[in-house]
Amino acid sequence: IRLTLSSLLGNCRRIGSIATIMAMSLGRTVLARAARRSLSSSSRYNINNNASILGGAFNNNSRWFSSYPPHEVVGMPSLSPTMESGTIAAWNLGEGDSFNAGDSICTVETDKATVDFEAQDEGVVAKIIVQAGGGEIPCGTPILVTVEDEADVPSFKDFVVEAAAPATAPVEAAPTPAPTPVAAAPTPAAAPAAAAPTGERVLASPRAHTLAKEKGYGEISALRIVGTGPGGRIIAQDVLEYEPSTAPAPVVAETTTAAAATPAAAAPAAAAASTPLPEPVQGPGYTDYSLPTSAMELASRLHTSKQNVPHYYLSIDLSLESLMELRSSLNSTMKLDENDGGISVNDLLMKAAAAAMKTVPAANASWMENFIRVYDSVDINVVVGNGSSLYAPVIRDAGRRGLKALSDDVAAATAVVEGEEGSDPTTVPGFGDVGTFTMVNLGMFGVKSAAPIIREPQACALALGVIENRIVPNDDAESEEIYKESVMMTATLSCDHRVVDGAVGAQWLSAFKNHVENPVTLLL
């Protein structure tokens, strides 16, 4: 009995100690909350270093100004590692509404997605600073004010953004790495601003590109839109406010006749194209080389396309023996100059691609978000040059024009890339424009096949490999040889699956193969 009583007394003492500890902890919590709420309104700084209500979007060192109760100034959150700005699509809470952890405060629309800004703790919305649909807001810019006590909400009726400026200063200092690339590119970006319609690089968000196509404006590079985003970047709001009727007429350099008709407007573009590049900059263990604006424009388009377009690839082997024979026959009947190489294999392959588009017109199309646009004319971008001298001039209406005319356009574009004296990009038809299809030939580098990146808004791109002799099965029934030697090439078609599915892509390659291996059909 003594042992049992002693054990019970020991357990009671332990239980009493635990209860005492819990009571002390609860008392400290209650006192701390009471102390925070009773702080004098003259306090200048928020000394509460606990996690803020909405996580990283709150500044844990937000000031308490003498005219306002304790509060938190919330900046536009950075909801992804690459987010620089966003638009408030809708407020899911109003002023005076309370929220708990996990509640959606507002819906934020970025260039890439629409996401909810969720709370991580409880609080009350005291003031909405930026209304929904007010345009793009840089990360860190104040958008609302929160408090802990609902009774403090009326005090923020006249709260203004200027009063929140000291609170947002640390927020603005956080994303210092973001402006670095923008500041590094003012020199090359300055030239395109005045000559955007000539195909030079245009800094624009992916959503701005999408809106331009949705509204039927076409490519942003063909519009005269002044960007209001960071570093002069064109944002979605700029496209929404764009009015073609009030915009200056773009400079059309599609033909030499048009360029001659507007010499004053074409002069700045020609001057920009002929401006020499800065000298390479030496650094500790590296060298920086400047790029021409056309190369930066092409790189920007490919980067955007690779992110937005769901690529897939189809390859096929082609026999070129009949095509080579037709080329020799055509060149022998033409009176060629010493510097005229005549019709090339690439010219014939381009014509075959245009003929295949006539057979399968669904491949000569573009994705326009809520509809697909099929083009009547086949305008082919032919990639020429390499490195910083990489260009993709467009050859217009390749399906209806003759081989010699196509060959002359390609030769003119190649002459510009090679930098022949007197060459001027503005005199080449469609230099820097975007067509409906792209071709790239890597055979000169010994590459057997490649998977090209599609250039938006196109739906297909074709890569051609090296021409080589291969041993293939002999299809001649009268021959005793099982195998034969044949001139072959591998062609790879990249397709946008939103526009061209696998069956359509296969049909196009089949039509292309038929025209290449039966080149007489190209003359029809």
Secondary structure, 3 states (H helix, E strand, C coil): CHHHHHHHHHHHHHHHHHHHHHHHHHHHHHHHHHHHHCCCCCCCECCCCCCCCCHHHECCCCECCCCCCCCEEEECCCCCCCCCEEEEEEECCCCCCEECCCCEEEEEECCCCEEEEECCCCEEEEEECCCCCCCCEECCCEEEEEECCHHHHHHHCCCCHHHHHHHHHHHHHCCCCCHHHHHHCHHHHHHHHHCHHHCCCCCECHHHHHHHHHCCCCCHHHCCCCCCCHHHCECHHHHHCCCCCCCCCCCCCCCHHHHHHCHHHHHHHHHHHHCCCCCCEEECCEEECCCCHHHHHHHHHHHHHHHHCCEEEEEEEEECHHHHHHHHHHHHHCCCCCCCCCCCHHHHHHHHHHHHHHHCHHHCEEECCCCEEECCCCCEEECECCHHHCECCEECCCCCCCHHHHHHHHHHHHHHHCCCCCCCHHHCCCCCCCCCEEEEECHHHCCCCCCCCCCCCECEEEEECCCEEEEEECCCCCCCCCEEEEEEEEEEEEEECCCCCHHHHHHHHHHHHHHHHCHHHHHC
